[in-house]
Amino acid sequence: MSTIKIALGQILVEGGEPERNFERAHKMIKEAKKEACQIIVLPETIDFAWTHPSSLKEAKEIPGDYSNLFCSWAKESDIYVCVGLTEKRGEKNYNTSILINPDGEIILKYSKINLLTVEFPFYEIGTSLGVVDTPLGRIGLNICADNYKESTHIAKTLASMGADLILSPSSWTVDHYIKEDEDPYRDKWLSPLHHVCHYFNTYMVSVTSVGYIVGGPYEGKKMVGCSLVVGPNGLIKQGLFNEFAGELTTLDIALKENKLKGVQIGQNLREKAYNFEW
């Protein structure tokens, strides 16, 4: 498969400020286009911010007002856009990510399954996984804590469905006193991402937000960036790690098609001495 250019849109996400958050996202989408990127990945719930109380009453449907903005920006910049939004679905809300093609069409939608306990009052559990074929390769979606060590079965299932690339809008948080040189997330995130990519022959892109959390159960903590791109051979790219590191990072990936199917995956895992109890 050909090399693709990916943009990591690591942005400041302010609680309860969708218009300001969207303004920053739009700017990064346009910047990614100038850098000749084919796809940009943005963080989790960038409308209201993760677990912000305003989302309970102000969330929008998908398709709807907020997702339509991103569809128009994807078409405007002729680029694939992956973004996390709060989705109103009937009387319930979901923590949802969408993939939009350069024609401005939503081609894949996913709602987070591995919700943290503090998320329960804000979002319902997602009930489906999917992948989609694109000219860039077969792409799957998950979100943030879906990639905890105990929930890697979610990404493994996407890889087993043939995903060459898994995109994961995220919102990694730490206590306010954590400094850059401490990096508590290296083992927490890099280890399970590499585990999936190595054994299941896929690539994963997890893009996170930055800034201090205002409102909700994590008020006072901070989002610290450190977006990660991981492949079968390990870490490929890491974003800046601090609460002020709003930045666009770009990179080229020589994506390899995930050709193994069905029982071939298990046979390959045995050849690699895979621990099936992991």
C-alpha positions as CSV (number, residue, x, y, z in Angstrom):
1,M,0.0,0.0,0.0
2,S,1.2,3.6,-0.7
3,T,2.5,6.0,2.0
4,I,-0.2,8.2,3.5
5,K,0.3,11.5,5.3
6,I,-1.5,11.9,8.7
7,A,-2.1,15.0,10.8
8,L,-2.4,14.7,14.6
9,G,-4.7,17.6,15.7
10,Q,-3.8,17.9,19.4
11,I,-5.9,20.9,20.5
12,L,-7.0,22.8,23.5
13,V,-10.5,21.7,24.4
14,E,-12.4,24.0,26.8
15,G,-15.3,22.6,28.9
16,G,-18.6,23.9,27.6
17,E,-17.1,26.0,24.8
18,P,-18.0,24.2,21.5
19,E,-17.6,27.2,19.3
20,R,-14.1,28.0,20.5
21,N,-13.1,24.4,20.4
22,F,-14.4,24.1,16.8
23,E,-12.6,27.3,15.8
24,R,-9.3,25.7,16.8
25,A,-10.2,22.4,15.1
26,H,-11.1,24.2,11.8
27,K,-7.8,26.0,11.9
28,M,-6.0,22.8,12.2
29,I,-7.9,21.1,9.5
30,K,-6.9,23.9,7.1
31,E,-3.3,23.7,8.3
32,A,-3.3,20.0,7.7
33,K,-4.5,20.6,4.1
34,K,-1.6,23.1,3.6
35,E,0.8,20.4,4.8
36,A,-0.7,18.0,2.1
37,C,-2.1,15.6,4.7
38,Q,-4.7,13.1,3.6
39,I,-6.3,12.6,7.0
40,I,-6.5,14.5,10.3
41,V,-7.4,12.9,13.6
42,L,-8.8,15.2,16.4
43,P,-9.5,14.4,20.1
44,E,-12.4,12.9,22.0
45,T,-15.6,14.9,22.7
46,I,-14.2,18.2,21.4
47,D,-17.6,19.9,21.5
48,F,-18.2,20.2,25.3
49,A,-15.0,18.4,26.5
50,W,-15.1,15.0,28.2
51,T,-17.7,14.6,31.0
52,H,-18.6,18.3,31.0
53,P,-22.1,18.8,32.5
54,S,-23.2,21.1,29.7
55,S,-23.2,18.1,27.3
56,L,-26.1,16.5,29.2
57,K,-28.6,19.0,27.8
58,E,-26.8,20.5,24.8
59,A,-25.5,17.5,22.8
60,K,-26.5,17.3,19.2
61,E,-27.5,14.4,17.0
62,I,-25.2,12.9,14.4
63,P,-25.8,13.8,11.6
64,G,-26.6,17.2,13.1
65,D,-25.5,20.8,13.5
66,Y,-22.0,20.0,14.9
67,S,-21.1,17.0,12.7
68,N,-22.4,19.0,9.7
69,L,-19.7,21.6,10.4
70,F,-17.0,19.0,10.3
71,C,-18.5,17.5,7.1
72,S,-18.3,20.9,5.4
73,W,-14.7,21.5,6.6
74,A,-13.6,18.0,5.3
75,K,-15.1,18.8,1.9
76,E,-13.7,22.4,2.0
77,S,-10.2,21.0,2.6
78,D,-10.6,17.8,0.6
79,I,-9.3,15.7,3.5
80,Y,-10.5,12.8,5.7
81,V,-11.5,14.0,9.2
82,C,-11.8,11.8,12.3
83,V,-13.3,13.7,15.3
84,G,-14.9,12.8,18.6
85,L,-18.2,14.4,19.5
86,T,-21.0,14.0,22.1
87,E,-23.9,12.4,20.3
88,K,-27.6,12.9,21.3
89,R,-29.5,9.8,20.3
90,G,-33.1,9.9,21.4
91,E,-33.1,10.6,25.2
92,K,-29.5,9.3,25.6
93,N,-26.0,10.6,24.9
94,Y,-23.0,8.7,23.6
95,N,-19.3,9.4,23.4
96,T,-18.9,9.0,19.6
97,S,-16.3,9.3,17.0
98,I,-16.9,9.7,13.3
99,L,-14.8,9.4,10.1
100,I,-15.7,11.8,7.3
101,N,-14.4,11.5,3.8
102,P,-13.2,14.3,1.5
103,D,-16.7,14.5,0.0
104,G,-18.1,15.6,3.4
105,E,-19.8,12.2,4.0
106,I,-19.8,10.4,7.4
107,I,-18.6,6.9,6.4
108,L,-18.1,5.4,9.8
109,K,-19.5,6.1,13.3
110,Y,-18.5,4.4,16.6
111,S,-19.6,5.0,20.2
112,K,-17.2,4.2,23.1
113,I,-17.7,0.9,24.8
114,N,-15.1,0.8,27.6
115,L,-16.6,3.8,29.5
116,L,-15.0,4.8,32.8
117,T,-17.3,4.7,35.8
118,V,-17.3,8.5,36.0
119,E,-18.7,8.6,32.5
120,F,-21.8,6.6,33.3
121,P,-23.9,9.6,34.1
122,F,-22.9,11.3,30.8
123,Y,-22.8,8.5,28.1
124,E,-24.4,5.2,27.3
125,I,-22.3,2.1,26.3
126,G,-21.7,1.7,22.6
127,T,-23.0,-1.5,21.0
128,S,-21.2,-2.0,17.7
129,L,-17.8,-2.1,16.0
130,G,-17.2,-1.4,12.3
131,V,-14.5,-0.8,9.7
132,V,-14.7,0.9,6.3
133,D,-12.7,0.5,3.1
134,T,-11.1,3.7,1.8
135,P,-8.5,4.6,-0.8
136,L,-6.1,5.0,2.2
137,G,-6.8,1.5,3.5
138,R,-9.4,-0.2,5.7
139,I,-10.0,2.0,8.8
140,G,-11.5,1.2,12.2
141,L,-12.4,3.5,15.1
142,N,-12.3,3.3,18.8
143,I,-12.0,5.9,21.7
144,C,-9.5,6.5,24.5
145,A,-10.0,4.0,27.3
146,D,-11.1,1.4,24.7
147,N,-7.3,0.8,24.6
148,Y,-6.7,0.0,28.2
149,K,-4.8,-3.2,28.6
150,E,-8.0,-5.0,29.9
151,S,-10.0,-3.8,26.8
152,T,-7.5,-4.4,24.0
153,H,-10.0,-7.0,22.7
154,I,-11.8,-4.0,21.1
155,A,-8.9,-3.0,18.9
156,K,-8.0,-6.7,18.3
157,T,-11.5,-7.2,16.9
158,L,-11.1,-4.3,14.6
159,A,-7.8,-5.7,13.4
160,S,-9.4,-9.1,13.0
161,M,-12.0,-7.3,10.8
162,G,-9.1,-6.3,8.6
163,A,-8.4,-2.8,9.9
164,D,-5.1,-1.6,8.5
165,L,-5.4,1.6,10.6
166,I,-7.3,2.2,13.9
167,L,-8.0,5.9,14.8
168,S,-8.7,6.7,18.4
169,P,-9.8,10.2,19.5
170,S,-8.8,10.5,23.1
171,S,-8.6,12.8,26.2
172,W,-5.8,11.7,28.5
173,T,-5.8,13.3,31.9
174,V,-3.5,13.5,34.8
175,D,-3.5,15.2,38.2
176,H,-2.6,18.9,38.0
177,Y,0.8,18.5,39.7
178,I,2.2,16.0,37.2
179,K,5.2,17.4,35.3
180,E,6.3,16.7,31.8
181,D,9.3,14.6,32.8
182,E,7.1,12.2,34.7
183,D,5.1,10.9,31.7
184,P,2.8,8.5,33.6
185,Y,1.1,7.4,30.4
186,R,4.0,5.8,28.5
187,D,3.3,2.3,29.9
188,K,-0.4,2.8,30.3
189,W,-0.9,3.7,26.6
190,L,2.1,2.7,24.6
191,S,2.3,-0.8,25.9
192,P,-1.3,-1.9,24.9
193,L,-1.2,0.0,21.6
194,H,2.1,-1.7,20.7
195,H,0.8,-5.1,21.8
196,V,-2.2,-4.8,19.4
197,C,-0.1,-3.4,16.5
198,H,2.7,-6.0,16.9
199,Y,0.6,-9.1,17.1
200,F,-2.3,-8.0,14.9
201,N,-0.3,-6.3,12.2
202,T,-2.0,-2.9,12.2
203,Y,-1.3,0.7,13.0
204,M,-3.0,2.9,15.6
205,V,-3.3,6.7,16.0
206,S,-4.5,8.1,19.3
207,V,-4.8,11.9,19.4
208,T,-5.5,13.7,22.7
209,S,-6.6,17.1,23.9
210,V,-4.7,19.6,26.1
211,G,-5.8,22.1,28.8
212,Y,-7.2,22.2,32.3
213,I,-10.5,20.5,33.1
214,V,-13.3,22.7,34.3
215,G,-16.6,21.2,35.4
216,G,-17.5,17.6,35.9
217,P,-16.0,14.8,38.0
218,Y,-12.4,15.4,36.8
219,E,-12.4,19.2,37.5
220,G,-8.9,20.4,38.4
221,K,-7.1,17.7,36.5
222,K,-5.4,18.5,33.1
223,M,-5.3,17.0,29.7
224,V,-1.7,16.6,28.6
225,G,-1.4,15.7,24.9
226,C,1.2,13.0,24.2
227,S,-0.6,11.8,21.2
228,L,0.8,8.5,19.9
229,V,1.2,6.8,16.5
230,V,2.2,3.1,16.9
231,G,2.9,0.4,14.3
232,P,3.9,-3.3,14.4
233,N,7.5,-2.3,15.2
234,G,6.6,0.1,18.0
235,L,6.4,3.9,18.5
236,I,6.4,5.9,15.3
237,K,5.5,9.4,16.6
238,Q,4.7,11.1,19.9
239,G,3.1,14.5,20.4
240,L,4.3,17.0,23.0
241,F,3.5,16.2,26.6
242,N,2.1,19.1,28.5
243,E,-1.2,20.9,29.1
244,F,-0.3,23.8,26.8
245,A,0.9,21.7,23.9
246,G,-1.8,22.5,21.3
247,E,-0.1,21.7,18.1
248,L,-0.4,20.0,14.7
249,T,2.0,17.2,14.1
250,T,2.3,15.5,10.7
251,L,4.0,12.3,9.6
252,D,4.1,9.8,6.7
253,I,3.2,6.2,7.3
254,A,4.0,3.4,4.9
255,L,0.8,1.6,5.7
256,K,0.9,-2.2,5.1
257,E,-2.3,-4.0,4.2
258,N,-3.5,-6.3,7.0
259,K,-3.9,-9.4,4.8
260,L,-4.4,-12.1,7.5
261,K,-8.0,-13.3,7.8
262,G,-10.0,-15.6,10.0
263,V,-8.1,-18.5,11.5
264,Q,-4.9,-17.2,9.8
265,I,-4.8,-14.6,12.5
266,G,-4.7,-17.3,15.3
267,Q,-2.1,-19.3,13.4
268,N,0.1,-16.2,13.1
269,L,-0.3,-15.5,16.8
270,R,0.9,-19.0,17.7
271,E,3.9,-18.6,15.5
272,K,4.7,-15.4,17.4
273,A,4.3,-17.2,20.7
274,Y,1.4,-15.0,21.6
275,N,0.1,-15.2,25.2
276,F,-3.6,-15.9,24.8
277,E,-4.2,-15.0,28.4
278,W,-2.9,-11.4,27.9
